[in-house]
């Protein structure tokens, strides 16, 4: 069965490149432009994983994450995040990983596969 991934990023280039990479590797991909759009999309679609940019305009990501309880979430960040900040963000069990942008394509696929197979 094809796994569905929701890619949430306010940068169109990032959103589209991650979508293309994941689709080429057999995933169904939905995109959202910010946290509010993400919350709307998960009402109609039940993704297996959400790749969520950690810094976007609009509703703070911390508030968005509080509303997502059952779907695995991996943060994406262009800014290097300290271990202490990561621990602070990982207050929910469904937050499973952090991806540093820009990322290596094969590393992205390997880690997504690992997350989805846990």
C-alpha positions as CSV (number, residue, x, y, z in Angstrom):
1,X,0.0,0.0,0.0
2,X,1.3,3.4,-0.9
3,X,2.2,5.6,2.0
4,X,1.1,9.3,2.0
5,X,3.4,12.1,3.1
6,X,2.3,15.7,3.7
7,X,5.1,18.2,3.0
8,X,4.5,21.6,4.7
9,X,6.8,24.4,3.8
10,X,6.3,28.0,2.9
11,X,9.1,27.9,0.3
12,X,7.6,26.7,-3.1
13,X,11.0,25.4,-4.3
14,X,11.5,23.3,-1.2
15,X,7.9,22.0,-1.3
16,X,8.1,21.0,-4.9
17,X,11.6,19.5,-4.8
18,X,10.7,17.3,-1.8
19,X,7.4,16.4,-3.4
20,X,9.2,15.3,-6.6
21,X,11.9,13.3,-4.7
22,X,9.3,11.4,-2.7
23,X,7.0,10.7,-5.6
24,X,9.8,9.3,-7.7
25,X,10.4,6.9,-4.8
26,X,6.8,5.7,-4.8
27,X,5.1,7.9,-2.2
28,X,1.8,9.8,-2.5
29,X,2.6,13.4,-1.6
30,X,0.3,16.2,-0.6
31,X,1.6,19.7,0.0
32,X,0.6,22.6,2.3
33,X,2.0,26.1,2.3
34,X,1.8,26.7,6.1
35,X,0.5,25.3,9.4
36,X,-3.1,26.4,8.9
37,X,-3.1,24.8,5.4
38,X,-1.6,21.6,7.0
39,X,-4.4,21.4,9.5
40,X,-7.0,21.8,6.8
41,X,-5.4,19.1,4.6
42,X,-5.2,16.5,7.4
43,X,-9.0,16.7,7.9
44,X,-9.6,15.2,4.4
45,X,-6.5,13.1,4.1
46,X,-4.8,10.9,6.7
47,X,-1.1,11.1,5.9
48,X,1.3,8.5,7.3
49,X,4.0,11.2,7.9
50,X,4.1,15.0,7.9
51,X,7.4,16.8,7.0
52,X,6.9,20.1,8.7
53,X,9.1,23.2,8.2
54,X,9.8,24.5,11.7
55,X,9.8,28.2,10.8
56,X,6.8,29.5,8.8
57,X,4.6,32.6,8.9
58,X,1.1,32.3,10.4
59,X,0.2,30.1,13.3
60,X,3.3,29.1,15.2
61,X,4.4,25.5,14.5
62,X,4.3,24.6,18.2
63,X,0.6,25.4,18.1
64,X,0.0,23.4,14.9
65,X,1.8,20.4,16.3
66,X,-0.4,20.4,19.4
67,X,-3.4,19.7,17.2
68,X,-1.8,16.7,15.4
69,X,-1.9,13.8,17.7
70,X,-1.8,10.6,15.7
71,X,0.4,11.3,12.7
72,X,4.2,11.0,12.8
73,X,5.9,14.4,12.3
74,X,9.4,15.1,11.2
75,X,10.6,18.7,11.4
76,X,12.6,20.4,8.6
77,X,14.8,23.3,9.4
78,X,17.3,25.5,7.5
79,X,18.5,26.8,10.9
80,X,20.7,24.5,12.9
81,X,18.8,23.5,16.1
82,X,20.5,22.8,19.4
83,X,19.9,19.5,21.2
84,X,18.2,21.4,24.0
85,X,15.8,23.1,21.5
86,X,15.1,19.7,19.9
87,X,14.2,18.3,23.3
88,X,11.9,21.2,23.9
89,X,10.2,20.7,20.6
90,X,9.9,16.9,21.1
91,X,7.2,17.1,23.8
92,X,4.9,14.8,21.8
93,X,5.5,11.1,21.0
94,X,4.6,11.6,17.4
95,X,7.5,14.0,16.7
96,X,10.0,11.5,15.3
97,X,12.9,13.3,13.5
98,X,14.6,16.5,12.4
99,X,15.9,17.1,8.9
100,X,18.4,19.8,8.3
101,X,17.9,21.7,5.0
102,X,19.5,21.4,2.6
103,X,19.5,17.7,2.9
104,X,21.0,14.8,1.0
105,X,18.4,13.1,-1.2
106,X,19.4,9.6,-0.3
107,X,19.5,10.4,3.4
108,X,16.0,11.9,3.1
109,X,14.6,8.8,1.5
110,X,16.4,6.4,3.9
111,X,15.2,8.3,6.9
112,X,11.6,8.6,5.6
113,X,11.6,4.8,4.9
114,X,12.9,4.2,8.4
115,X,10.3,6.4,10.0
116,X,7.4,4.8,8.1
117,X,8.6,1.3,8.9
118,X,8.8,1.8,12.6
